[in-house]
Amino acid sequence: MSLFSRPLRATCSVALLLPAFLAGCAGDKQPTHFAPLRYDYLSVMHLNAGTLEIEDATQQNPVAGDISANAPTPPAQALRQMAQDRLVAAGASGTAKFVIDQASILHNAGGVLVGQMAVHLVLLNSGGTQAARAEAHVSQTMRPDLSKGDADSPANLYELTSDMMQRMNVEFEYQVRNTMKDWMVDAGGTPVGSAIQSQSLDAPGAKGSTTAKAAAAAAVPAAATAPALATPAATTPEVATPTITTPAVTVPAITTPDVSVPDATPSATVPENAPNTDTASGSTKKTSTSSAKTSEPDPVFPAGEDDDSASSSTSASTPKVRSPEPGVLKLPKK
């Protein structure tokens, strides 16, 4: 029989294991302190309005299943802090109203966290009429790190809120500076760029006032103070044009030679084998073409037939008288 009953032994076992269990849980202890989310280290946007109002519309329009209130810094609180740190009403009249439209975190199936943020900024003139408007929207899905606890642990909710606010600051500033650029002023309330658009109202030739000079100096961008770069003068090279000399061409004088043409007197041509009639004998003889015709002179016309122009002008009906052939005429017998 044992000295201790079974219940007593079980109690002793639990008492011995409890310190070891508590020591293991102490090593997985989650952080309980989170730095506040502030944005005063970013650039400030000065608006041409007399007052700034911040409104949280998420309270009138809650989202079912929203667990953002469990975050160390709820998204709605982080958006309000952004408006307080970065928006300044630097005008004389009117109202700038910053409205938080949505700031929620949902724990969806599979342990995924989904965050949504939406804001808008409106500028109202002194009569309450809207003069300008800018909107910004951000959404993000995150699969939480289970080493930091459950999916909806404060550490995971803080990380998701911080990441969404980084994106919201960039998106919001971009929308405001592009949509409301005509309503942006400097810290003194002067519209941005007004110094560039102003001109002196002094009389021509008068010296400008100190205020005008200061405004003109402020209008010069910082880039203008940079040393001016000397632009090298472009030198056009001189091109020498060669002189073209046309050579003189001497044309020799052409002298036309005088050509003396001798007067040619055509001689009468007697047709070959022309018939000749002897009137005395009454017989007809053919004229031979012997060489005696040209070698022997004509006894009647030794110099040949006269073909002057006077003879050519005679009537064509008058027949020409030719001398008989040599040997035809016979001297009478004594």
Kinemage of the C-alpha trace (Angstrom):
@kinemage 1
@onewidth
@group {chain A} dominant
@subgroup {mainchain}
@vectorlist {calphas} color= white
{ca met a 1} P 0.000 0.000 0.000
{ca ser a 2} L 1.461 3.321 -1.053
{ca leu a 3} L 2.010 6.137 1.382
{ca phe a 4} L 0.164 8.707 -0.844
{ca ser a 5} L -3.222 8.398 -2.517
{ca arg a 6} L -3.668 8.987 -6.279
{ca pro a 7} L -5.246 12.474 -5.951
{ca leu a 8} L -2.385 13.561 -3.786
{ca arg a 9} L 0.174 12.435 -6.348
{ca ala a 10} L -1.620 14.298 -9.149
{ca thr a 11} L -1.641 17.487 -7.141
{ca cys a 12} L 2.058 17.215 -6.457
{ca ser a 13} L 2.755 16.704 -10.185
{ca val a 14} L 0.857 19.851 -11.166
{ca ala a 15} L 2.652 21.837 -8.515
{ca leu a 16} L 6.025 20.762 -9.873
{ca leu a 17} L 5.182 21.501 -13.571
{ca leu a 18} L 3.487 24.881 -13.021
{ca pro a 19} L 6.685 26.933 -12.608
{ca ala a 20} L 8.095 25.537 -15.855
{ca phe a 21} L 4.852 26.366 -17.730
{ca leu a 22} L 4.821 29.916 -16.417
{ca ala a 23} L 8.456 30.396 -17.379
{ca gly a 24} L 7.696 29.351 -20.992
{ca cys a 25} L 4.780 31.788 -21.251
{ca ala a 26} L 6.971 34.600 -19.983
{ca gly a 27} L 9.242 34.190 -23.029
{ca asp a 28} L 6.289 34.787 -25.500
{ca lys a 29} L 5.077 37.928 -23.760
{ca gln a 30} L 3.712 40.443 -26.323
{ca pro a 31} L 4.655 44.179 -26.274
{ca thr a 32} L 2.215 46.384 -24.453
{ca his a 33} L 3.658 49.792 -25.352
{ca phe a 34} L 3.365 51.331 -28.842
{ca ala a 35} L 4.706 54.693 -29.934
{ca pro a 36} L 2.006 57.242 -30.756
{ca leu a 37} L 1.507 58.007 -34.453
{ca arg a 38} L 2.499 61.634 -35.118
{ca tyr a 39} L 3.066 63.500 -38.382
{ca asp a 40} L 4.378 66.918 -37.372
{ca tyr a 41} L 7.749 66.062 -38.957
{ca leu a 42} L 6.152 66.249 -42.425
{ca ser a 43} L 5.548 69.421 -44.456
{ca val a 44} L 2.690 71.681 -43.358
{ca met a 45} L -0.020 72.780 -45.821
{ca his a 46} L -1.333 76.315 -45.213
{ca leu a 47} L -4.858 76.915 -46.459
{ca asn a 48} L -6.559 80.187 -47.357
{ca ala a 49} L -9.229 79.808 -44.672
{ca gly a 50} L -9.947 81.454 -41.338
{ca thr a 51} L -10.703 78.256 -39.359
{ca leu a 52} L -10.059 74.506 -39.531
{ca glu a 53} L -12.680 71.930 -38.552
{ca ile a 54} L -12.167 68.151 -38.191
{ca glu a 55} L -15.172 65.846 -38.365
{ca asp a 56} L -15.351 62.063 -37.837
{ca ala a 57} L -18.216 60.742 -39.960
{ca thr a 58} L -17.414 57.092 -39.157
{ca gln a 59} L -19.379 57.319 -35.934
{ca gln a 60} L -22.578 57.992 -37.880
{ca asn a 61} L -21.759 55.276 -40.441
{ca pro a 62} L -20.177 52.312 -38.606
{ca val a 63} L -18.886 49.287 -40.553
{ca ala a 64} L -20.104 45.845 -39.488
{ca gly a 65} L -17.305 43.691 -38.055
{ca asp a 66} L -14.925 46.637 -37.599
{ca ile a 67} L -12.168 45.800 -35.084
{ca ser a 68} L -10.154 49.025 -35.543
{ca ala a 69} L -11.051 50.152 -31.994
{ca asn a 70} L -8.807 47.352 -30.649
{ca ala a 71} L -5.698 48.883 -32.265
{ca pro a 72} L -3.280 50.771 -29.966
{ca thr a 73} L -3.922 53.810 -32.220
{ca pro a 74} L -7.256 53.436 -34.024
{ca pro a 75} L -7.217 54.502 -37.691
{ca ala a 76} L -9.742 57.295 -37.102
{ca gln a 77} L -7.540 58.738 -34.364
{ca ala a 78} L -4.467 58.544 -36.620
{ca leu a 79} L -6.304 60.419 -39.405
{ca arg a 80} L -7.366 63.142 -36.988
{ca gln a 81} L -3.778 63.499 -35.823
{ca met a 82} L -2.636 63.863 -39.436
{ca ala a 83} L -5.065 66.746 -40.013
{ca gln a 84} L -3.949 68.491 -36.814
{ca asp a 85} L -0.253 68.149 -37.622
{ca arg a 86} L -0.317 69.006 -41.311
{ca leu a 87} L -3.207 71.418 -41.988
{ca val a 88} L -3.118 75.071 -40.906
{ca ala a 89} L -5.788 77.722 -41.556
{ca ala a 90} L -3.726 80.801 -42.465
{ca gly a 91} L -6.351 82.924 -44.258
{ca ala a 92} L -8.630 85.728 -43.132
{ca ser a 93} L -12.042 84.197 -43.767
{ca gly a 94} L -13.776 80.981 -44.733
{ca thr a 95} L -13.633 77.466 -43.277
{ca ala a 96} L -11.532 74.410 -44.095
{ca lys a 97} L -13.355 71.202 -43.116
{ca phe a 98} L -11.493 67.878 -42.871
{ca val a 99} L -13.897 64.906 -42.838
{ca ile a 100} L -13.001 61.275 -42.012
{ca asp a 101} L -15.314 59.191 -44.210
{ca gln a 102} L -13.995 55.689 -43.458
{ca ala a 103} L -11.451 54.169 -41.047
{ca ser a 104} L -12.001 50.458 -40.507
{ca ile a 105} L -10.156 47.143 -40.107
{ca leu a 106} L -11.866 43.811 -40.825
{ca his a 107} L -10.691 40.317 -39.876
{ca asn a 108} L -11.609 38.226 -42.889
{ca ala a 109} L -11.533 34.452 -43.354
{ca gly a 110} L -8.093 32.857 -43.294
{ca gly a 111} L -6.754 35.309 -40.734
{ca val a 112} L -6.345 38.168 -43.295
{ca leu a 113} L -6.709 41.783 -42.132
{ca val a 114} L -8.267 44.335 -44.521
{ca gly a 115} L -7.970 48.067 -43.791
{ca gln a 116} L -9.912 50.940 -45.404
{ca met a 117} L -9.348 54.724 -45.095
{ca ala a 118} L -11.111 57.597 -46.870
{ca val a 119} L -11.039 61.343 -46.164
{ca his a 120} L -11.958 64.575 -47.936
{ca leu a 121} L -11.178 68.254 -47.445
{ca val a 122} L -13.530 71.077 -48.468
{ca leu a 123} L -13.034 74.833 -48.418
{ca leu a 124} L -16.121 76.922 -47.693
{ca asn a 125} L -16.248 80.668 -48.311
{ca ser a 126} L -17.747 83.127 -45.839
{ca gly a 127} L -21.234 82.425 -47.198
{ca gly a 128} L -20.930 78.657 -46.629
{ca thr a 129} L -20.592 77.771 -50.333
{ca gln a 130} L -18.063 75.098 -51.276
{ca ala a 131} L -15.143 76.607 -53.181
{ca ala a 132} L -12.755 73.628 -53.490
{ca arg a 133} L -12.605 69.925 -52.635
{ca ala a 134} L -9.917 67.192 -52.431
{ca glu a 135} L -10.308 63.464 -51.692
{ca ala a 136} L -7.919 60.644 -50.744
{ca his a 137} L -8.533 56.880 -50.445
{ca val a 138} L -6.277 54.070 -49.181
{ca ser a 139} L -6.898 50.330 -48.798
{ca gln a 140} L -4.526 47.558 -47.725
{ca thr a 141} L -4.640 43.802 -47.108
{ca met a 142} L -2.191 42.174 -44.703
{ca arg a 143} L -1.545 38.611 -43.662
{ca pro a 144} L -0.549 39.086 -40.000
{ca asp a 145} L 2.546 37.668 -38.372
{ca leu a 146} L 1.340 35.009 -35.902
{ca ser a 147} L 4.581 35.270 -33.975
{ca lys a 148} L 3.175 38.566 -32.671
{ca gly a 149} L 0.100 36.826 -31.353
{ca asp a 150} L -3.273 36.285 -32.915
{ca ala a 151} L -4.215 37.811 -36.240
{ca asp a 152} L -6.105 40.605 -34.508
{ca ser a 153} L -3.504 41.170 -31.802
{ca pro a 154} L -2.639 44.792 -30.899
{ca ala a 155} L 0.765 44.422 -32.555
{ca asn a 156} L -0.722 43.366 -35.900
{ca leu a 157} L -3.415 46.041 -35.787
{ca tyr a 158} L -0.807 48.692 -34.983
{ca glu a 159} L 1.383 47.587 -37.886
{ca leu a 160} L -1.516 47.698 -40.359
{ca thr a 161} L -2.604 51.163 -39.173
{ca ser a 162} L 0.938 52.534 -39.413
{ca asp a 163} L 1.406 51.216 -42.968
{ca met a 164} L -1.898 52.671 -44.175
{ca met a 165} L -1.090 56.080 -42.664
{ca gln a 166} L 2.209 56.260 -44.534
{ca arg a 167} L 0.366 55.814 -47.819
{ca met a 168} L -2.421 58.199 -46.773
{ca asn a 169} L 0.014 61.038 -46.039
{ca val a 170} L 1.474 60.789 -49.540
{ca glu a 171} L -1.886 60.513 -51.299
{ca phe a 172} L -3.565 63.256 -49.292
{ca glu a 173} L -0.784 65.805 -49.841
{ca tyr a 174} L -0.703 65.058 -53.558
{ca gln a 175} L -4.458 65.612 -53.933
{ca val a 176} L -4.464 68.830 -51.892
{ca arg a 177} L -1.535 70.448 -53.683
{ca asn a 178} L -2.925 69.621 -57.147
{ca thr a 179} L -6.632 70.238 -56.566
{ca met a 180} L -6.370 73.219 -54.188
{ca lys a 181} L -3.249 74.924 -55.509
{ca asp a 182} L -5.193 78.193 -55.918
{ca trp a 183} L -6.111 78.067 -52.213
{ca met a 184} L -2.615 77.443 -50.852
{ca val a 185} L -0.904 80.273 -48.942
{ca asp a 186} L 2.361 80.710 -47.119
{ca ala a 187} L 2.769 80.993 -43.350
{ca gly a 188} L 1.910 84.719 -43.507
{ca gly a 189} L -1.331 84.176 -45.426
{ca thr a 190} L -0.050 85.380 -48.818
{ca pro a 191} L -1.286 83.245 -51.714
{ca val a 192} L 1.457 81.136 -53.194
{ca gly a 193} L 2.722 82.683 -56.445
{ca ser a 194} L 1.057 86.058 -55.885
{ca ala a 195} L 4.428 87.808 -55.823
{ca ile a 196} L 5.096 86.623 -59.358
{ca gln a 197} L 1.732 87.887 -60.648
{ca ser a 198} L 1.937 91.329 -58.962
{ca gln a 199} L 3.324 94.443 -60.624
{ca ser a 200} L 4.410 97.844 -59.355
{ca leu a 201} L 1.811 100.626 -59.398
{ca asp a 202} L 4.409 103.386 -59.091
{ca ala a 203} L 4.744 106.035 -61.764
{ca pro a 204} L 7.116 105.245 -64.610
{ca gly a 205} L 10.682 106.016 -63.597
{ca ala a 206} L 9.917 106.037 -59.884
{ca lys a 207} L 11.848 103.783 -57.538
{ca gly a 208} L 9.954 100.744 -56.314
{ca ser a 209} L 8.922 100.432 -52.702
{ca thr a 210} L 10.653 98.175 -50.235
{ca thr a 211} L 7.654 95.818 -50.154
{ca ala a 212} L 7.649 95.407 -53.929
{ca lys a 213} L 11.372 94.700 -53.929
{ca ala a 214} L 10.975 92.120 -51.179
{ca ala a 215} L 8.134 90.419 -53.065
{ca ala a 216} L 10.157 90.333 -56.251
{ca ala a 217} L 13.110 88.859 -54.395
{ca ala a 218} L 10.879 86.196 -52.876
{ca ala a 219} L 9.531 85.332 -56.300
{ca val a 220} L 12.977 84.405 -57.579
{ca pro a 221} L 13.373 80.625 -57.202
{ca ala a 222} L 16.337 79.156 -55.450
{ca ala a 223} L 17.597 77.816 -58.744
{ca ala a 224} L 18.170 81.390 -59.925
{ca thr a 225} L 20.919 81.859 -57.310
{ca ala a 226} L 23.030 79.177 -58.926
{ca pro a 227} L 26.079 80.503 -60.778
{ca ala a 228} L 25.344 81.242 -64.369
{ca leu a 229} L 27.047 78.990 -66.813
{ca ala a 230} L 28.930 80.759 -69.571
{ca thr a 231} L 27.570 79.766 -72.923
{ca pro a 232} L 30.373 79.519 -75.492
{ca ala a 233} L 29.857 81.771 -78.460
{ca ala a 234} L 29.324 79.856 -81.625
{ca thr a 235} L 31.887 80.874 -84.240
{ca thr a 236} L 30.972 80.357 -87.851
{ca pro a 237} L 34.069 79.309 -89.837
{ca glu a 238} L 34.905 81.510 -92.776
{ca val a 239} L 34.828 79.665 -96.058
{ca ala a 240} L 37.099 81.109 -98.759
{ca thr a 241} L 35.362 81.154 -102.117
{ca pro a 242} L 37.853 80.592 -104.963
{ca thr a 243} L 37.842 83.138 -107.766
{ca ile a 244} L 37.018 81.571 -111.099
{ca thr a 245} L 38.861 83.242 -114.004
{ca thr a 246} L 37.424 82.717 -117.462
{ca pro a 247} L 40.286 82.331 -120.006
{ca ala a 248} L 40.194 84.699 -122.942
{ca val a 249} L 39.756 82.867 -126.228
{ca thr a 250} L 41.233 84.594 -129.274
{ca val a 251} L 39.243 83.860 -132.430
{ca pro a 252} L 41.404 84.267 -135.554
{ca ala a 253} L 39.988 86.416 -138.311
{ca ile a 254} L 38.856 84.370 -141.252
{ca thr a 255} L 39.771 85.966 -144.598
{ca thr a 256} L 37.706 84.847 -147.563
{ca pro a 257} L 40.019 84.339 -150.538
{ca asp a 258} L 39.111 85.922 -153.786
{ca val a 259} L 38.575 83.202 -156.371
{ca ser a 260} L 38.790 84.275 -160.039
{ca val a 261} L 36.496 82.248 -162.230
{ca pro a 262} L 37.559 82.345 -165.911
{ca asp a 263} L 34.875 82.938 -168.380
{ca ala a 264} L 34.086 79.676 -170.165
{ca thr a 265} L 32.773 79.917 -173.652
{ca pro a 266} L 30.935 76.805 -174.572
{ca ser a 267} L 31.748 75.422 -177.873
{ca ala a 268} L 29.150 74.153 -180.174
{ca thr a 269} L 28.860 70.477 -180.069
{ca val a 270} L 28.048 68.798 -183.235
{ca pro a 271} L 26.081 65.709 -182.714
{ca glu a 272} L 27.808 62.541 -183.563
{ca asn a 273} L 26.896 60.983 -186.946
{ca ala a 274} L 24.843 64.053 -187.866
{ca pro a 275} L 23.803 63.924 -191.569
{ca asn a 276} L 25.235 66.444 -193.986
{ca thr a 277} L 23.705 67.162 -197.390
{ca asp a 278} L 25.746 68.195 -200.286
{ca thr a 279} L 23.715 70.614 -202.281
{ca ala a 280} L 25.898 70.294 -205.338
{ca ser a 281} L 25.825 66.562 -205.695
{ca gly a 282} L 22.539 66.035 -203.952
{ca ser a 283} L 23.920 63.184 -201.900
{ca thr a 284} L 23.749 62.808 -198.164
{ca lys a 285} L 26.867 62.004 -196.169
{ca lys a 286} L 27.366 61.091 -192.587
{ca thr a 287} L 29.762 63.238 -190.668
{ca ser a 288} L 32.571 61.180 -189.338
{ca thr a 289} L 33.974 61.667 -185.927
{ca ser a 290} L 37.492 61.468 -187.026
{ca ser a 291} L 40.212 63.377 -185.375
{ca ala a 292} L 40.472 65.596 -188.441
{ca lys a 293} L 37.452 67.549 -187.241
{ca thr a 294} L 39.312 68.941 -184.295
{ca ser a 295} L 42.788 69.040 -185.771
{ca glu a 296} L 42.030 70.938 -188.926
{ca pro a 297} L 40.809 74.526 -188.839
{ca asp a 298} L 37.618 75.638 -190.424
{ca pro a 299} L 38.508 77.500 -193.627
{ca val a 300} L 35.508 79.774 -193.346
{ca phe a 301} L 35.470 80.322 -189.591
{ca pro a 302} L 39.024 79.616 -188.450
{ca ala a 303} L 38.296 80.849 -184.942
{ca gly a 304} L 35.173 78.804 -184.561
{ca glu a 305} L 31.522 79.803 -184.207
{ca asp a 306} L 30.748 83.141 -182.495
{ca asp a 307} L 28.362 82.459 -179.594
{ca asp a 308} L 28.005 86.018 -178.287
{ca ser a 309} L 24.921 87.111 -176.529
{ca ala a 310} L 23.939 89.157 -179.529
{ca ser a 311} L 23.703 86.065 -181.641
{ca ser a 312} L 21.757 84.293 -178.943
{ca ser a 313} L 19.199 87.053 -178.921
{ca thr a 314} L 18.297 86.519 -182.537
{ca ser a 315} L 15.150 84.855 -183.451
{ca ala a 316} L 15.030 81.143 -182.961
{ca ser a 317} L 13.478 80.774 -186.425
{ca thr a 318} L 16.637 81.966 -188.230
{ca pro a 319} L 18.780 78.901 -189.011
{ca lys a 320} L 22.441 78.983 -188.318
{ca val a 321} L 24.779 78.755 -191.272
{ca arg a 322} L 27.588 76.291 -190.799
{ca ser a 323} L 30.648 75.922 -193.009
{ca pro a 324} L 30.926 72.762 -194.990
{ca glu a 325} L 33.146 69.960 -193.980
{ca pro a 326} L 36.700 70.062 -195.265
{ca gly a 327} L 37.051 68.576 -198.714
{ca val a 328} L 33.489 69.253 -199.741
{ca leu a 329} L 34.072 72.551 -201.520
{ca lys a 330} L 36.050 72.242 -204.727
{ca leu a 331} L 37.693 74.997 -206.617
{ca pro a 332} L 36.594 75.387 -210.189
{ca lys a 333} L 38.828 74.116 -212.822
{ca lys a 334} L 40.687 76.605 -214.940
